[in-house]
Amino acid sequence: MLDDFFIRALLAGLGLAAVTGPLGSFVVWRRMAYFGDSTAHAAILGVAISLAFNMSIYIGTLSVAISMAVLVTVLTNRGQAMDTVLGVLAHSALAFGLVAISFVPSARGDLNAFLFGDILAVRRLDLALIWGGAALVLVLLIWRWQKMVTATVNEELAMAAGIDPRFERLVLSLALAVVVALAIRVVGSLLISAMLIVPAAAARGQTSTPERMAILASVIAAISVSAGLWSSLHFDSPAGPSIVAATTVFFALGQVFRRV
């Protein structure tokens, strides 16, 4: 069954959908959309490092994404404005990444795959890494769920309950870094932020509890993956953008039903 490229692509997309639902919910609640976008842009530098040193794309992107998450957390805890820090680091990392890739001749033709993803080229090893990483992040979120929700709703209440909001923010940032590294092969660095934000935003107005929103966001992401791949197969459209387009349709429908 796994010899079929379409089945592998579907399984990879579903693995990513399972984790982007709950993680994207925190991104929406905390208004961290720019953080996800910045981390994704920084992943291009990780791609350049991986190609330059002939190592796994996942190792390079994960290293850069984690470094980005830790650096942003440290600088914001020191009083720097988050939007300013993200703007500087994101654009700098993207620029250095694109410059570095230009010096790697073999990577120039594959740049679109790293920017927009190439889910139809997912291999068995990619599939194992995606599901393994997604399971790791899900276990982390389940373990820290209540504390992260409390820190998101009210930081003062969290501190009164003995919860360190800065630590919970760091945990969320590291989880985002892992997901960005996983998604580089599926939807690419430029579209992963959409997979995090749009399904969660579509689910937000249709649920009454954080848990239901996280589950519904994962369901929307999973259906979008299936619809996007079906569209790519039948209409020869690019798979990654087709998946994101499907999530946008769900968001639009959610706004219509919310108004009604």
PENORMO-V846344 format. One record per backbone hydrogen bond with DSSP energy under -1.0 kcal/mol. NH is the residue of the N-H (numbers start at 1). CO is the residue of the C=O. E is the energy in kcal/mol with one decimal. If there is no record, write none. Layout:
nh | co | e
NH | CO | E
NH | CO | E
//
This chain:
nh | co | e
4 | 1 | -1.5
8 | 4 | -2.1
9 | 5 | -2.3
10 | 6 | -2.5
11 | 7 | -2.7
12 | 8 | -2.4
13 | 9 | -2.4
14 | 10 | -2.4
15 | 11 | -2.1
16 | 12 | -1.9
17 | 13 | -2.4
18 | 14 | -2.0
20 | 16 | -2.2
21 | 17 | -1.4
23 | 19 | -1.8
24 | 20 | -2.2
25 | 21 | -1.5
26 | 22 | -1.4
27 | 23 | -1.7
28 | 24 | -2.3
29 | 25 | -2.8
30 | 26 | -2.6
32 | 27 | -3.0
36 | 32 | -1.9
37 | 33 | -2.0
38 | 34 | -2.5
39 | 35 | -2.6
40 | 36 | -2.0
41 | 37 | -2.2
42 | 38 | -2.3
43 | 39 | -1.0
44 | 41 | -1.4
45 | 42 | -1.1
47 | 43 | -2.0
48 | 44 | -2.2
49 | 45 | -2.3
50 | 46 | -2.4
51 | 47 | -2.4
52 | 48 | -2.4
53 | 49 | -2.0
55 | 50 | -2.5
60 | 56 | -1.9
61 | 57 | -2.6
62 | 58 | -2.3
63 | 59 | -2.3
64 | 60 | -2.1
65 | 61 | -2.7
66 | 62 | -2.6
67 | 63 | -2.2
68 | 64 | -2.5
69 | 65 | -2.3
70 | 66 | -2.6
71 | 67 | -2.5
72 | 68 | -2.5
73 | 69 | -2.1
74 | 70 | -2.6
75 | 71 | -2.5
76 | 72 | -2.5
77 | 73 | -2.1
79 | 76 | -1.6
80 | 75 | -2.0
85 | 81 | -2.4
86 | 82 | -3.0
87 | 83 | -2.1
88 | 84 | -2.4
89 | 85 | -2.6
90 | 86 | -2.7
91 | 87 | -1.6
92 | 88 | -1.8
93 | 89 | -2.7
94 | 90 | -2.4
95 | 91 | -2.4
96 | 92 | -2.8
97 | 93 | -2.4
98 | 94 | -2.5
99 | 95 | -2.3
100 | 96 | -2.6
101 | 97 | -2.5
102 | 98 | -1.4
103 | 100 | -1.3
104 | 101 | -1.9
107 | 104 | -2.1
114 | 110 | -1.5
115 | 111 | -2.2
116 | 112 | -3.1
117 | 113 | -1.4
118 | 185 | -2.0
121 | 118 | -2.0
122 | 119 | -1.5
127 | 123 | -2.3
128 | 124 | -2.3
129 | 125 | -2.3
130 | 126 | -2.8
131 | 127 | -2.3
132 | 128 | -2.3
133 | 129 | -2.8
134 | 130 | -2.5
135 | 131 | -2.3
136 | 132 | -2.0
137 | 133 | -2.4
138 | 134 | -2.5
139 | 135 | -2.4
140 | 136 | -2.0
141 | 137 | -2.6
142 | 138 | -2.6
143 | 139 | -2.3
144 | 140 | -2.2
148 | 144 | -2.9
149 | 145 | -2.7
150 | 146 | -2.4
151 | 147 | -2.5
152 | 148 | -1.6
153 | 149 | -2.5
154 | 150 | -2.5
158 | 154 | -2.1
159 | 155 | -2.4
160 | 156 | -2.0
161 | 157 | -1.4
162 | 159 | -1.4
163 | 158 | -3.1
168 | 164 | -1.9
169 | 165 | -2.2
170 | 166 | -1.9
171 | 167 | -2.4
172 | 168 | -2.2
173 | 169 | -2.2
174 | 170 | -2.5
175 | 171 | -2.2
176 | 172 | -2.2
177 | 173 | -1.9
178 | 174 | -2.0
179 | 175 | -2.1
180 | 176 | -2.4
181 | 177 | -2.0
182 | 178 | -2.0
183 | 179 | -2.3
187 | 183 | -1.7
188 | 183 | -1.8
189 | 114 | -2.5
190 | 115 | -2.2
192 | 188 | -1.1
195 | 191 | -1.5
196 | 192 | -1.6
197 | 193 | -2.3
198 | 194 | -2.1
201 | 197 | -2.7
202 | 198 | -2.4
203 | 199 | -1.8
204 | 200 | -1.2
206 | 203 | -1.3
213 | 209 | -2.1
214 | 210 | -2.3
215 | 211 | -2.2
216 | 212 | -2.8
217 | 213 | -2.4
218 | 214 | -1.7
219 | 215 | -2.2
220 | 216 | -2.7
221 | 217 | -2.3
222 | 218 | -2.5
223 | 219 | -2.5
224 | 220 | -2.3
225 | 221 | -2.2
226 | 222 | -2.1
227 | 223 | -2.9
228 | 224 | -3.0
229 | 225 | -2.4
230 | 226 | -2.2
231 | 227 | -2.5
232 | 228 | -2.3
233 | 229 | -2.4
234 | 230 | -2.3
235 | 231 | -2.7
236 | 232 | -1.0
242 | 238 | -1.7
243 | 239 | -2.1
244 | 240 | -1.9
245 | 241 | -2.5
246 | 242 | -1.9
247 | 243 | -1.7
248 | 244 | -1.8
249 | 245 | -1.7
250 | 246 | -1.7
251 | 247 | -2.0
252 | 248 | -2.4
253 | 249 | -2.5
254 | 250 | -2.5
255 | 251 | -2.0
256 | 252 | -1.9
257 | 253 | -2.7
258 | 254 | -2.1
259 | 255 | -1.8
260 | 256 | -2.1
//
